[in-house]
Amino acid sequence: MSNLAARRCKPSVTKLARSEAGRLLGELPGWLLEGDALVKIFAFKNYYETMAFVNVVAWIAHREDHHPELSVGYNTCRVHYSTHSVGGLSENDFVCAAKIEAALAV
């Protein structure tokens, strides 16, 4: 499990420098930086698996009080993290992405 996945989201955060975002990105396989967002598209066999994944992401979001934008299709889900309060990426975005990866690894 990534060190990021063991962390908790913090209520008060600052915007990450692009270099720090790039460093943290190295801990998240398959995730991309798109402008001021952290994004990954997950593929599944069917709608049921996609919706199960969406529920896992919703649980993480609720628990961490940090919510991504989701675009859901039949067998894909695009997860988009950006911290609106700082106008870009914060450590919380990377923590939640790492928690998603850890949940999928179980």
C-alpha positions as MATLAB code, in Angstrom:
seq = 'MSNLAARRCKPSVTKLARSEAGRLLGELPGWLLEGDALVKIFAFKNYYETMAFVNVVAWIAHREDHHPELSVGYNTCRVHYSTHSVGGLSENDFVCAAKIEAALAV';
ca = [
       0.000    0.000    0.000;
       1.229    3.457   -0.869;
       2.281    5.742    1.962;
      -0.342    8.131    0.586;
      -3.114    5.603    1.176;
      -2.273    5.489    4.882;
      -2.799    9.246    5.261;
      -6.065   11.050    5.968;
      -7.422   14.106    4.210;
      -6.877   17.372    6.043;
      -9.561   20.044    6.323;
      -7.180   22.903    5.539;
      -4.808   22.408    2.626;
      -2.759   24.450    0.205;
      -2.311   24.175   -3.538;
       0.586   21.925   -4.510;
       3.433   23.152   -6.664;
       3.530   21.392  -10.037;
       6.809   19.700   -9.043;
       5.277   18.256   -5.868;
       2.212   17.083   -7.791;
       4.551   15.362  -10.265;
       6.420   13.653   -7.436;
       3.208   12.359   -5.834;
       1.930   11.233   -9.240;
       4.800    8.729   -9.297;
       3.037    6.826   -6.486;
      -0.174    6.408   -8.501;
       0.046    4.042  -11.484;
      -2.119    5.020  -14.435;
      -3.175    8.416  -13.064;
      -2.545   11.522  -15.159;
      -2.267   15.225  -14.508;
      -4.693   17.128  -16.733;
      -4.234   20.817  -16.079;
      -5.032   21.317  -12.413;
      -6.645   17.898  -12.033;
      -5.692   14.320  -11.219;
      -7.527   11.903  -13.515;
      -7.824    8.194  -14.236;
     -10.249    6.152  -16.323;
     -11.090    2.750  -14.869;
     -12.448   -0.039  -17.113;
     -14.673   -2.908  -15.993;
     -16.362   -5.986  -17.470;
     -19.911   -4.748  -17.029;
     -22.249   -2.214  -15.464;
     -22.485   -4.090  -12.173;
     -18.714   -3.937  -11.626;
     -18.667   -0.284  -12.638;
     -21.359    0.584  -10.111;
     -19.618   -1.435   -7.384;
     -16.513    0.654   -8.035;
     -18.553    3.873   -7.903;
     -19.843    2.825   -4.495;
     -16.289    2.216   -3.247;
     -15.276    5.682   -4.442;
     -18.373    7.183   -2.786;
     -17.483    5.479    0.505;
     -13.910    6.821    0.357;
     -15.202   10.304   -0.498;
     -17.633   10.263    2.411;
     -15.062    8.950    4.863;
     -12.406   11.488    3.804;
     -14.867   14.350    3.157;
     -13.191   14.913   -0.196;
     -15.256   14.308   -3.312;
     -14.200   13.673   -6.910;
     -16.150   14.306  -10.065;
     -17.193   11.000  -11.630;
     -18.225   10.285  -15.204;
     -19.876    6.874  -15.336;
     -20.555    4.731  -18.390;
     -21.593    1.122  -18.864;
     -18.111   -0.271  -18.246;
     -15.968    2.762  -17.428;
     -15.648    5.367  -14.726;
     -13.545    8.497  -15.071;
     -12.384    9.831  -11.695;
     -11.394   13.506  -11.601;
      -9.869   15.069   -8.480;
      -9.184   18.761   -7.983;
      -9.506   20.789   -4.791;
     -11.820   23.665   -5.598;
     -10.997   25.590   -2.409;
      -7.345   25.958   -3.484;
      -7.949   26.267   -7.218;
      -5.936   23.189   -8.153;
      -4.376   20.089   -6.701;
      -3.857   19.444   -3.005;
      -2.409   16.503   -1.130;
      -6.003   15.387   -0.425;
      -6.499   14.587   -4.119;
      -3.532   12.229   -4.087;
      -4.517   10.668   -0.753;
      -7.969    9.771   -2.079;
      -6.580    8.461   -5.370;
      -4.182    6.245   -3.409;
      -7.069    4.965   -1.279;
      -8.927    3.982   -4.458;
      -5.860    2.089   -5.688;
      -5.501    0.347   -2.312;
      -9.175   -0.676   -2.352;
      -8.784   -2.209   -5.804;
      -5.683   -4.119   -4.724;
      -7.611   -6.051   -2.060;
];
